[in-house]
Structures are given as C-alpha cells and as structure tokens.
C-alpha cells in the first residue's frame, strides 16, 4: 500500500503531465491555418428550373427522335411501292394438250387470214379450170365418181345462201342428174364466217370418217341459226353426232385432231388457188357459177356440159 505522500506525488505528476499535453495541443492548433467552409451559393434560374421540372419531360427528345424514324420509314415504304415494277407472274408449264390446242387455234386463224387474202386478191372472180383439177375426197363425193359431169361446190355451213341452195336447189340437181348417174356432186369447205364455221367443217370431216359425211352435212344446213350465235358450238356438234349414232369416242377424239383441221385448210387453199372468194361458188365441169342459182340455171349448165362430152 502506497503512503499518502507517494499518492500525492503521483497525482501531482499526472496533473503535470496532463497540463503539458494540453499546452502542446494548443500550440499545434495555433500554428496550423484555419480553413473556413464557404456559405452556400444561391441556385441560377436554369438550375432552379431543372430542379423543379417533372421527371417525364426528359423523355421528350428521344420520343421525337423515334417519331422521326417512323415517319421516314413510312415515306420510304410508300415511295418504294409506287416506284416498284410489278412482279411478272410465274411461268406456267404447258402440257401437251395445251400445245395442241394452241396449234389448232393458230391453224384456224391461218385459215381465216387466208380467206381474207383471197377476198382481197380475187375481186375479178374465179376462172374456168379443168374438171379434174380439184383434189377429191371420196367421202365428199355424192353419186358416181366417174360421171360425165362433176359439180364442185365451195360452201360454209353457216352461209345462209348455201343453206337456201341445199333446201331449194340441190334436191332438184340430185334427183335429175346425180341419182341418175349423169353427174356427181362434190362438197368443199370455205369456212370463212367465223370459228363455228370451222368447228362445223371439222365435225363433218369426223362424221365422214365414219361414212356419214352427207348425213351430217344435211343436218348442219337444217340447223342453221345465224352466224356464230351458238348453233354450232362444240357441245351441239357432239350432240348432232349422238343423234346419228356415231361412235362418240372416236368422234370426240377426231374433233381435237389437228389433221382434221388441216383438211379444212387444204380446201380453203384450193379455193384461193382457183380464185374463189365467196360462198356458195360452184364449178360445173370446171366452169364457175358464183352465188345462189336457180334450178333452171343449173339445168342449163349441166346440159351444156353433157353436150360437150
């Protein structure tokens, strides 16, 4: 245990030490410069506005930017649509049936053009030719092929004057001359009044393949109803064949046969060769008779031909 004197000395020593430390601290504080914090400065008007504006307004500029892009894209798309060239349709593959049909239609058009040329180049009318100058198809010959007189007719199944001839004049010729073996009668196509004329001519050829040319020929003239008004559509021509008990499978196939159309064209080319440009036109032993003639005019021409033999 310490003595009181020692205790007193201890406290005095501690107090002295504390006093020294305090003096050193004060002297250090006095030697260092004092830094004062400046007072807060007032805000500028712009800064004040920024502090007070709502938060959504910061999106205005980006929104206008995006809107400009969208408008530009719309204008570009509209311009591209206006200036773009139309895309051609995809090429179609033609099958064999389409090719044949196109060829047939081209052949029909060629027949009609040939007939038009014939009409323009033969205004003077047909000239007399040798009685044996015509190509003969036995299916188109009525009567004795070796008869002394041959009557050749170029006609169109839609021609109204041809129809009148076969109703009013032909029966007399057939009865008085053909049926008696004095003359034969030959029919040739000049199908120039339109598509139905060609269809009818082709159908008569197909009937002739089955030995019924003249029956079909007579039926067509009996059912005339104007030019290209539906009397000789393909469906009706087929129906005519059924009426005559033709082999319809063969008949229908023949109607689409290009070779059959070529026969009609061959007759047309022959008509052009001999100067025929209208229907009906007849040659009695090679001497032409143009237009609808009376029975008496035919009698005179046939009798003259018989007398020259």
Secondary structure, DSSP 4 states (H G I P E B T S, - for coil): ---HHHHHHHHHHHHHHHHHHHHHHHHHHHHSPP-PPPPPPPPPHHHHHHHHS-GGGGGHHHHHHHHHHHHHHHHHHHHHHHHPPPPPPPPPPP-HHHHHHHHHHHHHHHHHHHHHHHHHH-TT------TT-S---GGGEES-TT-SEEEEEEE-TT-HHHHHIIIIIHHHHIIIIITTTSEEEEEEE---S-HHHHHHHHHHHHHHHTT-HHHHHHHHHHT--SSSSSTT-HHHHHHHHHHTT--HHHHHHHHT-HHHHHHHHHHHHHHHHTT--SSSEEEETTEEEES---HHHHHHHHHHHHHT-
